[in-house]
């Protein structure tokens, strides 16, 4: 009767029903309190533990929310409508080992924007309530918190405050009260009109955009702020800095005398979020807020190139040079912003003074797109350049005094084995991070240590004159351990996070300065997931039919015996990734020694329900030479999925006739395609996906070609085009307030209707008030119930008389 009821429920169409909860083992796992977050000061003296918030209720998600200019705003408190919060603070003195709770915190703490002061003697944070967001300070020595300023802050756009030094903080205050809120007219004053006069103006499929003059007024009302400065020790009255504006990016100069700000201007765009609006980049005085220098007046992003290697034609990426008191740097495209154009140089890094009328000067030019810089001294800086087209990244040495450039190292961005790491930095006299150079004139590099055995993080020195690298430390076999931060890079004293398949992640101080290297534990967190103790985890390797090596994380139930228990039903969870080289696609990624943790979207819950679970199952899509990866998308999906099934079937662990496949976002897109084009699976689970690529016509994922350039690719890669072929049971789940570009809820609505219209077996669950990632307690528990019911009905208890996977015919 139970199965009959389930099938009948699917057949009768849409209706509301109460929330359900999953089996106890799943319930206990998802509701388990995770280990605290950790933040350690750079001296290695204090450790801040941040207790994580539990899931908000759906009622909390249902609070008022404005969706304008690419933002989601809580209109009651001038902040974001959804955030992850810290609900408790503890401080641990690393030398004594004593743990002390912070006193004086708000009764119902919802803390965010946690920042150490420059000297790390104080910690600032915001506290959010339904009415306002306030700014607080923790004194590290006394472990006492107090509210810094009585008025609330505005956290609608960007960070709500910033440390200047240990004595001063600048924050954004609310300009107007809710009594001056724009009144929504009963009827519009006229139609909304957009126009194009022959100029190309392609744009991505952004969500939550401005749609009317009322939206414009609301954005301006909530986003406009007044900068104010306050003395941390004294509190009291704040000093106004400049005039109210919509401040996007704002940064203090290394010498603390100036601020680099980006203010948003009108007209507001109806095609881009707020960070694509017209804007002014200027330097203001940090003491008074007075304008010092206008650096750029940039237009809207409308009409700017949108390719993966394209950039705006106007000046971009303004920042301070961290090794000088107040030098501004920015980028200027030399190729009209078009990555596909043929030119010797792509970008120029320009420098200018914070004040005065001197024109900007060119420091150096790049042959690829500029991809970041780490300043050091007047004689050395390291900068990176890369291009998506060839998947190459190059590391260069710059002499800032002369502009001389030496190319040091180049690799494929897909080639993890060749990644030598990133240079270690240290604070300079301005409290800014700059290159660390040891007494031998060498840099230190932190790397993931990727190789055939998986990730084994390491530290190595790099002699730039000889190019030689020397290994100084590496995670030992059997563990996964990586550097969190350096206490003293000269003495090689640093903090690491270490774990293993049986050892909970904890933090350690390693001291390599002594003849016998020392290690000391600074945390002792326990396993929050007792139900997972005893499960078997293994990183398995196997080949697909064309010879490419693949891996997956295989999880088996506690006490499972292949001879006694036989083949298990299988759940494969995956997310496709694109590569330009078969060799790169075949590399081992991640570590086989990580401790098993779980989150609400994980497939690992079903190892407690008697399934063999394959997580992070590799689904590489390769396009070598002149081919793009998506030119052969569907056949490669089949090869990947078939190889994964056979990897467990040949060992007798997995039943090839009882396999489910699932994924989130692009993984959902993959799932629907596998069900449309193969007969490998008994069921599928697709969460928050995009299924009709013509609704994302200016590119998606790693596909840069537009629909009009490659219509066959867009059609053939869309499972919506083959909805009549999807006969394998498919569970579709989507948040009804999805905010991700391209994954509009209508994507799932239309696929559901198409499958239903052709007689397929499909169920569509729309989760109220959920974005691209789900957070509401009731929604998460119901999602897990839905997935469990689907797997139990269509996979675990499915007929075992179906032909094995290797004899089934693929339909592509």
C-alpha positions in Angstrom: 0.0 0.0 0.0 2.8 2.4 0.8 4.3 2.2 -2.7 0.9 2.5 -4.3 0.1 5.7 -2.3 3.4 7.2 -3.3 2.8 6.6 -7.0 -0.8 8.0 -6.7 0.5 11.1 -5.0 2.8 11.8 -7.9 0.0 11.3 -10.4 -2.5 13.7 -8.9 -0.4 16.8 -9.5 0.4 19.9 -7.5 -0.8 20.4 -3.9 0.5 21.7 -0.6 1.5 19.3 2.1 3.1 19.5 5.5 6.8 19.3 6.2 8.3 15.9 6.7 11.4 14.8 8.5 13.9 12.1 7.4 14.9 9.0 9.3 16.5 9.5 12.8 20.1 8.7 11.6 19.8 11.4 9.0 18.0 13.8 11.3 20.7 13.4 14.0 23.5 14.0 11.5 22.1 17.2 9.9 21.2 18.7 13.3 24.5 17.9 15.0 26.4 21.0 16.2 29.5 21.3 14.1 32.9 22.2 15.5 33.5 25.9 16.0 35.2 28.1 13.4 38.7 29.2 14.3 40.6 32.5 13.8 44.2 32.8 15.1 46.1 36.0 15.6 49.4 36.3 13.6 51.6 36.1 16.7 50.1 32.7 17.7 49.0 34.0 21.1 45.2 34.0 20.9 42.7 31.7 19.3 39.2 32.9 18.7 36.5 30.2 18.5 33.3 31.1 16.7 30.2 29.0 17.4 28.2 28.6 14.2 24.5 29.4 14.0 21.9 26.7 13.6 19.5 26.6 10.7 17.0 29.5 10.6 13.3 28.5 10.5 11.2 29.0 7.4 9.4 31.6 9.4 12.6 33.6 9.8 13.3 33.2 6.1 9.8 34.6 5.4 10.7 38.0 7.0 10.4 41.0 4.6 12.9 41.0 1.8 13.7 43.5 -1.0 15.3 42.1 -4.1 16.8 45.0 -6.0 20.0 45.8 -7.8 21.3 42.3 -7.4 20.9 42.6 -3.6 18.6 40.9 -1.1 17.9 43.4 1.7 16.2 43.2 5.0 14.2 46.5 5.0 13.8 46.5 8.8 17.6 46.6 9.6 19.4 48.0 6.6 21.4 44.8 6.1 21.4 41.6 4.0 18.3 39.5 4.4 20.2 36.3 4.7 23.6 35.6 6.3 25.5 33.0 8.3 26.1 34.2 11.8 28.3 33.5 14.8 26.2 32.8 17.9 29.0 32.7 20.5 32.7 33.7 21.0 35.4 32.1 23.1 39.0 33.1 23.4 41.8 30.7 24.1 45.3 31.7 25.3 47.5 29.4 23.2 50.4 29.6 25.7 48.4 28.7 28.8 45.7 26.6 27.1 43.0 28.4 29.1 39.7 28.9 27.3 37.5 31.9 28.3 34.0 32.8 27.2 33.6 36.4 26.0 31.6 38.4 28.5 29.1 41.3 27.8 27.8 39.9 24.5 24.3 40.7 23.3 21.7 38.3 24.7 20.8 36.8 21.3 24.1 37.1 19.4 24.0 37.1 15.6 27.5 38.3 14.9 29.1 39.0 11.5 31.9 40.9 9.8 34.4 39.7 12.5 37.8 41.6 12.1 40.9 41.7 14.3 42.4 45.2 14.9 45.8 45.9 13.3 47.7 45.1 16.5 45.2 42.2 17.2 44.5 43.5 20.7 40.9 44.0 19.8 38.2 42.3 17.7 35.3 44.1 16.1 32.0 42.6 14.9 28.5 43.5 14.0 25.4 42.2 15.8 22.2 41.8 13.8 18.6 42.0 15.2 15.3 42.4 13.4 15.4 46.1 14.0 19.1 47.1 13.4 22.7 46.2 13.0 25.1 47.5 15.7 28.9 47.7 16.0 30.7 46.0 18.9 34.3 45.6 20.2 35.9 42.7 22.1 39.0 43.5 24.3 41.2 40.4 23.9 43.1 40.9 27.1 39.9 41.1 29.3 37.6 39.1 27.1 34.9 41.7 27.5 32.6 42.9 24.7 30.9 46.3 24.5 28.9 48.2 22.0 31.1 50.8 20.3 28.5 53.2 19.0 24.8 53.6 19.9 23.5 54.3 16.3 23.1 51.3 13.9 25.3 50.7 10.9 24.3 50.2 7.3 25.4 46.9 5.8 23.4 46.9 2.6 26.4 47.3 0.2 29.9 46.1 1.0 31.6 45.9 4.4 29.9 48.1 7.1 33.0 49.2 8.9 36.8 49.2 8.7 39.7 49.5 11.1 42.0 52.5 10.4 44.4 51.7 13.2 44.1 50.4 16.8 42.4 53.7 17.9 40.0 54.5 15.0 37.2 52.8 13.1 35.3 54.1 10.2 31.7 52.9 9.7 28.7 53.4 7.5 25.7 54.9 9.3 22.1 55.0 8.2 21.2 58.3 6.6 17.4 58.4 6.8 14.8 56.8 9.0 12.0 54.5 7.8 9.6 57.4 8.1 11.2 58.7 4.9 10.8 55.5 3.0 9.7 56.0 -0.6 6.0 55.3 -1.1 5.0 52.8 -3.7 2.5 54.2 -6.1 -0.7 52.4 -6.7 -0.1 52.6 -10.4 3.1 53.4 -12.3 3.5 56.8 -13.8 4.2 55.2 -17.2 5.8 52.2 -18.9 9.3 51.0 -18.3 11.2 51.5 -21.5 14.6 50.1 -22.5 16.2 50.9 -25.8 19.2 49.9 -28.0 20.5 52.0 -30.9 22.7 49.6 -32.7 25.4 49.2 -30.2 26.2 45.7 -28.9 25.3 45.3 -25.3 25.3 41.6 -24.3 24.7 40.8 -20.6 24.5 37.7 -18.4 21.3 36.4 -16.9 21.5 38.3 -13.6 18.7 38.1 -11.0 17.0 40.6 -8.6 17.6 43.5 -11.0 16.0 47.0 -10.8 12.7 46.9 -12.8 11.0 50.3 -12.1 11.5 53.8 -10.9 10.2 52.7 -7.5 13.0 50.1 -7.4 15.5 52.8 -8.2 14.2 55.0 -5.3 14.3 52.0 -2.9 17.8 51.1 -3.8 19.0 54.7 -3.4 17.1 55.0 0.0 18.6 51.8 1.5 22.1 51.9 -0.1 23.0 55.6 0.7 25.2 55.9 3.8 27.2 58.4 5.7 30.8 57.6 6.6 31.7 58.3 10.2 34.9 57.9 12.3 35.0 57.0 16.0 37.7 56.6 18.6 37.6 53.0 19.8 38.9 53.7 23.3 36.8 56.8 23.9 33.5 55.9 22.1 31.2 58.9 22.3 30.5 61.2 19.4 31.5 60.2 15.8 33.1 62.5 13.2 31.3 62.8 9.9 33.5 62.1 6.8 32.3 63.7 3.6 28.7 63.6 2.4 26.2 60.8 2.1 26.8 58.6 -0.9 26.3 55.0 -2.1 29.7 53.6 -1.2 30.7 50.4 -2.9 34.4 49.6 -2.4 36.4 51.6 0.2 40.0 51.0 1.4 42.4 52.9 3.7 45.8 53.8 2.4 48.9 52.1 4.0 49.8 55.3 5.7 46.2 55.7 7.0 46.0 59.3 5.5 43.6 58.6 2.6 40.8 56.4 1.5 40.1 55.0 -1.9 36.3 54.9 -2.5 34.0 53.9 -5.2 30.6 55.7 -5.2 27.7 54.6 -7.2 26.1 57.1 -9.6 22.9 57.4 -11.7 21.4 56.3 -14.0 21.1 52.9 -12.4 21.2 49.9 -14.8 18.2 47.6 -15.4 20.6 44.9 -16.8 23.3 44.7 -14.2 23.6 44.4 -10.4 24.8 47.5 -8.4 28.5 46.7 -9.1 27.9 47.3 -12.8 26.3 50.7 -12.3 28.1 54.0 -13.3 30.6 54.9 -10.6 33.2 57.4 -9.5 36.6 56.3 -8.2 38.2 58.9 -6.0 40.6 59.5 -3.1 39.2 61.2 0.0 41.0 62.5 3.1 40.8 59.9 5.9 40.5 62.6 8.6 37.8 64.8 7.1 36.3 62.9 4.2 37.0 65.7 1.8 37.6 64.9 -1.8 41.3 64.9 -2.7 41.4 63.5 -6.2 39.0 62.2 -8.8 40.6 59.1 -10.5 37.9 57.9 -12.8 34.3 58.5 -13.7 33.3 55.1 -15.2 30.0 54.4 -17.1 27.7 51.5 -16.6 28.9 48.0 -17.5 26.2 47.8 -20.2 27.9 47.4 -23.6 31.2 46.2 -22.1 32.7 42.9 -23.4 31.5 39.9 -21.4 33.8 37.0 -22.7 35.8 35.1 -20.1 39.0 36.9 -21.2 37.2 40.2 -21.7 37.4 43.2 -19.4 35.9 46.7 -19.4 37.5 49.3 -21.6 37.5 51.8 -18.7 40.1 51.9 -15.9 39.5 49.1 -13.4 40.8 47.3 -10.3 41.8 50.4 -8.3 43.9 49.6 -5.2 46.7 50.8 -2.9 50.2 49.7 -3.5 50.9 47.9 -0.2 54.7 48.7 0.0 54.3 52.5 -0.3 52.5 55.0 1.8 49.8 56.2 -0.6 50.3 55.1 -4.2 47.3 54.1 -6.2 47.4 51.4 -8.9 44.8 50.5 -11.5 44.5 48.5 -14.7 43.9 49.8 -18.3 43.0 47.4 -21.1 45.3 47.7 -24.1 43.2 45.4 -26.4 39.9 47.2 -26.2 39.0 44.7 -23.5 38.6 41.9 -26.1 40.5 38.7 -25.1 40.1 37.2 -28.6 41.8 40.1 -30.3 45.3 39.7 -31.6 47.7 42.0 -29.8 51.1 41.8 -28.1 49.9 43.3 -24.8 46.6 42.9 -22.9 46.8 45.1 -19.8 48.9 47.9 -18.4 49.3 48.4 -14.6 49.2 52.1 -14.0 50.3 54.0 -10.9 49.4 57.5 -9.7 49.7 59.6 -6.5 46.9 60.0 -4.0 46.9 63.7 -4.4 48.3 66.3 -6.9 47.7 66.7 -10.6 50.3 64.3 -11.9 49.0 62.0 -14.7 49.1 58.3 -14.2 52.2 56.5 -15.5 52.6 53.0 -16.8 54.6 50.6 -14.5 54.4 47.5 -16.7 52.4 45.7 -19.4 51.2 42.1 -19.5 51.0 39.8 -22.4 48.1 37.9 -20.8 45.4 39.3 -18.6 46.7 40.7 -15.3 45.8 38.2 -12.5 47.1 39.8 -9.3 50.2 41.1 -7.7 52.0 40.6 -4.4 54.1 43.7 -3.6 57.4 43.3 -1.7 60.1 46.0 -1.8 61.3 48.6 -4.2 63.3 45.9 -6.0 60.9 43.0 -6.1 57.2 42.1 -6.5 55.5 39.0 -7.9 52.7 39.3 -10.4 50.5 36.8 -12.2 48.9 36.8 -15.7 46.6 34.3 -17.3 44.1 33.6 -20.1 41.1 31.3 -20.0 41.5 30.6 -23.7 44.7 28.6 -23.2 44.2 27.8 -19.5 47.7 29.1 -18.8 48.9 31.1 -15.8 52.3 32.7 -15.7 54.3 33.9 -12.6 56.6 36.9 -13.1 59.1 38.9 -11.1 58.9 42.7 -11.3 61.5 45.2 -10.3 59.1 48.2 -9.3 62.0 50.7 -9.5 63.0 49.9 -13.1 59.9 48.1 -14.5 62.0 45.1 -15.5 60.1 41.9 -15.8 61.4 38.3 -15.6 59.1 35.4 -16.4 59.6 32.8 -13.7 57.1 30.0 -14.1 54.1 29.0 -16.3 51.6 26.1 -16.0 48.2 25.1 -17.1 45.5 26.2 -14.6 44.1 22.6 -14.9 47.5 21.1 -14.1 47.3 20.7 -10.3 50.5 18.7 -10.1 52.5 21.6 -11.6 51.2 24.1 -9.1 54.2 25.3 -7.1 52.1 27.4 -4.7 51.8 31.0 -3.7 54.4 33.1 -1.9 54.2 33.6 1.8 53.6 37.2 3.0 54.4 39.1 6.1 53.3 42.5 7.5 55.4 45.5 6.8 55.7 48.8 8.6 52.2 49.8 7.3 50.6 46.6 8.6 50.1 45.6 5.0 50.9 42.1 3.6 54.0 42.0 1.4 56.4 39.3 0.1 58.5 37.5 2.7 62.1 37.1 1.6 64.4 35.0 3.8 68.0 35.8 4.7 69.2 33.8 1.6 67.1 36.0 -0.6 64.6 33.3 -1.3 60.8 33.2 -1.2 58.7 30.7 0.7 55.9 29.0 -1.2 52.8 27.3 0.2 51.4 24.6 -2.1 48.6 22.0 -2.0 51.3 19.4 -2.9 49.1 17.8 -5.5 50.4 14.5 -7.0 49.4 11.0 -7.9 48.9 10.3 -4.1 46.5 13.2 -3.8 47.0 16.5 -2.0 49.9 16.5 0.4 50.4 20.2 1.3 54.0 21.5 1.6 56.3 24.5 2.2 59.3 25.1 0.0 61.8 27.8 -0.6 62.4 29.2 -4.0 65.7 30.8 -5.2 64.7 33.2 -7.9 68.2 33.5 -9.3 68.7 29.7 -9.8 65.1 28.7 -10.1 65.7 25.9 -7.6 63.2 24.9 -5.0 63.9 23.2 -1.7 61.3 21.2 0.3 61.1 22.5 3.9 58.0 20.7 5.2 55.3 18.4 3.9 52.2 16.8 5.3 53.1 13.2 6.3 51.5 10.3 4.6 48.2 9.2 6.3 47.1 12.7 7.1 45.8 15.9 5.4 47.5 18.9 7.0 47.9 22.4 5.6 49.2 25.8 6.7 46.7 28.2 8.3 49.1 31.1 8.9 52.7 31.8 9.7 53.7 33.0 13.1 57.3 33.6 12.1 58.2 32.6 8.5 61.9 33.4 9.2 62.1 30.7 11.9 59.5 28.5 10.1 57.0 28.6 12.9 53.4 28.2 11.6 49.9 27.0 12.4 48.4 24.0 10.6 45.0 22.3 10.5 45.5 18.5 10.5 43.0 15.6 10.1 42.9 12.0 8.9 40.1 9.5 8.1 39.8 8.8 11.9 41.2 12.0 13.4 38.9 15.1 13.8 40.4 18.3 12.3 42.4 20.2 14.9 45.0 23.0 14.9 48.7 22.7 15.7 51.7 24.9 16.0 54.8 23.6 14.2 58.2 24.9 14.9 61.0 23.9 12.5 63.6 26.3 13.9 64.8 23.7 16.4 67.1 20.7 15.6 64.2 18.5 16.5 61.1 20.0 15.0 58.3 20.6 17.6 54.6 20.3 17.2 51.9 21.3 19.8 48.2 20.9 19.6 46.2 24.1 20.3 42.6 22.6 19.9 41.0 19.4 20.9 37.8 19.2 19.0 35.7 16.0 19.2 33.8 14.2 16.5 30.3 15.7 16.2 29.2 12.9 13.8 29.1 9.8 16.0 26.7 8.1 13.6 29.5 8.1 10.9 32.0 6.3 13.1 32.8 2.9 11.6 31.8 3.7 8.1 34.5 2.9 5.5 35.9 5.7 3.3 38.2 5.0 0.4 39.4 7.1 -2.6 39.1 4.8 -5.5 40.7 5.0 -8.9 39.5 3.6 -12.2 39.6 4.3 -15.9 36.9 5.3 -18.3 36.7 3.6 -21.7 39.0 6.1 -23.5 41.7 5.6 -20.9 41.3 8.7 -18.8 42.0 8.0 -15.1 39.1 8.9 -12.7 38.6 9.0 -9.0 35.8 9.1 -6.5 35.3 9.0 -2.8 33.6 5.8 -1.9 31.7 5.4 1.4 30.4 2.1 2.7 28.0 1.4 5.6 29.3 0.5 9.1 30.0 -3.2 9.3 29.5 -3.9 5.6 30.9 -7.2 4.4 30.9 -7.7 0.7 30.8 -11.5 0.9 28.0 -11.6 3.5 25.9 -8.6 2.4 26.5 -8.6 -1.4 26.1 -5.7 -3.7 24.6 -2.5 -2.4 22.4 0.1 -4.0 24.6 3.0 -5.2 24.2 6.8 -5.0 26.6 8.7 -7.3 26.9 12.4 -6.6 28.9 14.6 -9.0 29.6 18.0 -10.6 31.1 18.1 -14.2 34.3 20.1 -14.8 35.9 21.1 -18.1 39.5 20.6 -19.2 41.6 21.3 -22.3 43.9 18.3 -21.7 43.2 14.6 -21.0 46.3 14.4 -18.9 45.1 17.2 -16.7 41.7 15.7 -16.4 43.2 12.4 -15.2 45.0 14.0 -12.3 44.1 12.9 -8.7 42.4 15.8 -6.9 41.9 16.2 -3.1 43.1 14.0 -0.4 42.2 10.5 0.6 43.0 11.3 4.2 40.3 13.9 5.0 38.0 13.4 8.0 34.4 12.7 7.0 32.3 15.8 7.6 28.8 16.4 6.4 26.6 19.3 5.5 22.9 19.6 4.6 23.4 19.2 0.9 25.7 16.1 1.2 24.9 12.7 -0.2 26.7 11.0 2.7 23.6 10.7 4.8 22.6 7.6 2.7 25.6 5.6 3.8 23.6 5.3 7.1 20.7 3.9 5.1 22.5 1.0 3.5 23.8 2.6 0.3 27.3 2.7 -1.2 27.9 6.4 -1.8 30.3 7.8 -4.4 30.9 11.4 -3.6 32.9 13.9 -5.7 32.7 11.4 -8.5 34.8 12.9 -11.3 33.0 13.9 -14.4 35.7 15.5 -16.6 34.7 17.0 -20.0 37.7 17.3 -22.2 38.3 19.3 -25.3 41.8 19.1 -26.7 43.4 21.1 -29.5 40.9 23.1 -31.4 37.9 21.4 -29.8 36.0 22.9 -26.9 35.0 20.6 -24.0 31.3 21.0 -24.7 31.7 19.8 -28.3 31.5 16.3 -27.0 29.6 16.8 -23.7 27.0 14.0 -23.7 29.2 11.1 -24.9 31.8 12.0 -22.2 29.1 12.2 -19.5 28.2 8.6 -20.5 31.8 7.4 -20.3 32.3 9.0 -16.9 29.0 7.6 -15.4 29.5 4.1 -16.9 33.1 3.9 -15.6 31.9 4.9 -12.1 29.2 2.3 -12.0 31.5 -0.5 -13.2 34.2 0.5 -10.7 32.0 -0.6 -7.8 30.1 -3.3 -9.7 33.3 -5.2 -10.6 34.3 -5.3 -6.9 31.0 -6.7 -6.0 30.2 -3.7 -3.8 27.7 -1.9 -6.0 24.6 -3.3 -7.7 24.8 -2.0 -11.3 21.0 -2.4 -11.7 20.2 -0.2 -8.6 22.1 3.1 -9.1 21.0 6.7 -8.6 22.7 9.8 -9.8 22.4 13.3 -8.3 23.8 16.8 -8.1 23.2 20.4 -7.3 23.3 23.3 -9.8 25.5 22.2 -12.7 25.4 18.7 -11.1 21.6 18.8 -11.5 22.1 19.8 -15.2 24.4 16.8 -15.5 21.8 14.5 -13.8 19.0 15.5 -16.2 21.3 14.9 -19.2 22.3 11.5 -18.0 18.7 10.5 -17.6 17.8 11.9 -21.0 20.6 10.2 -22.9 21.4 6.9 -21.0 19.7 4.0 -19.4 22.3 3.5 -16.7 20.3 4.7 -13.7 17.2 3.7 -11.7 16.6 7.3 -10.5 18.0 10.8 -10.4 18.0 13.8 -8.0 18.5 17.2 -9.5 18.6 20.3 -7.2 18.5 23.9 -8.4 19.6 23.3 -11.9 19.4 25.0 -15.3 18.0 22.7 -18.0 17.3 25.0 -21.0 20.6 26.6 -22.1 18.8 28.9 -24.5 17.7 30.8 -21.4 21.3 31.6 -20.7 22.2 32.6 -24.3 25.4 34.6 -23.7 27.4 31.7 -22.2 27.2 29.4 -19.2 29.6 27.6 -16.9 32.8 27.3 -19.0 31.0 27.8 -22.3 32.0 31.1 -23.8 30.3 30.8 -27.2 26.9 32.4 -27.4 23.7 30.7 -28.5 23.9 32.4 -31.9 27.5 31.2 -32.4 26.9 27.6 -31.4 23.1 26.9 -31.5 23.6 23.1 -31.8 25.7 23.1 -28.6 23.0 25.0 -26.7 20.2 22.7 -28.0 22.0 19.4 -27.6 23.3 20.2 -24.1 19.8 21.1 -22.9 18.0 18.2 -21.3 14.8 20.2 -21.9 15.3 19.4 -25.6 15.1 15.7 -24.8 12.4 15.8 -22.0 10.4 13.3 -24.0 13.3 10.8 -23.5 13.4 11.2 -19.7 11.6 8.1 -18.5 13.8 7.3 -15.5 12.3 8.7 -12.3 13.6 12.2 -11.7 13.2 14.2 -8.4 13.5 17.9 -9.1 14.1 20.3 -6.2 14.5 24.1 -6.4 14.4 27.1 -4.0 11.5 29.4 -5.1 13.8 32.4 -4.5 16.9 31.2 -6.3 19.4 34.1 -6.6 22.0 32.4 -8.8 22.7 33.7 -12.3 21.0 31.4 -14.8 19.3 28.9 -12.4 15.9 30.7 -12.3 13.2 28.5 -10.7 11.4 28.6 -14.1 14.2 26.2 -15.4 12.8 23.5 -13.1 9.2 24.4 -13.6 9.5 24.1 -17.4 11.4 20.8 -17.3 8.9 19.3 -14.9 6.0 20.3 -17.2 7.8 18.9 -20.2 8.5 15.5 -18.6 5.0 15.3 -17.2 3.6 16.2 -20.6 5.4 13.3 -22.1 4.3 10.7 -19.4 7.6 10.6 -17.5 7.9 9.9 -13.8 8.9 13.1 -12.1 8.3 15.0 -8.9 8.9 18.7 -8.4 9.5 20.2 -4.9 9.6 23.9 -4.6 11.1 25.0 -1.3 9.6 28.3 0.1 12.0 31.3 0.5 15.1 29.4 -0.4 17.9 30.7 -2.5 20.4 28.7 -4.6 21.7 27.1 -1.4 19.1 26.0 1.2 19.2 27.2 4.8 15.7 26.9 6.4 15.5 24.1 8.9 12.1 22.7 7.9 13.0 23.0 4.2 16.3 21.1 4.7 14.7 18.3 6.7 11.9 18.0 4.1 14.5 17.9 1.2 16.3 15.1 2.9 12.9 13.2 3.4 12.1 13.7 -0.2 15.5 12.4 -1.4 15.3 9.4 1.0 11.7 8.5 -0.2 12.8 8.7 -3.8 15.9 6.5 -3.3 14.0 4.0 -1.2 11.1 3.7 -3.8 13.0 3.8 -7.0 16.5 2.5 -6.2 16.8 0.3 -3.0 13.5 -1.4 -3.5 13.6 -1.4 -7.3 13.3 -4.6 -9.3 16.6 -6.5 -9.5 15.7 -8.1 -12.8 16.9 -5.2 -15.0 19.8 -5.9 -17.4 23.2 -5.0 -16.0 24.5 -1.5 -16.9 27.2 -2.7 -19.3 24.6 -4.2 -21.6 22.2 -1.3 -21.6 22.1 0.9 -24.7 23.0 4.5 -24.5 20.5 6.8 -26.3 22.8 9.6 -27.5 
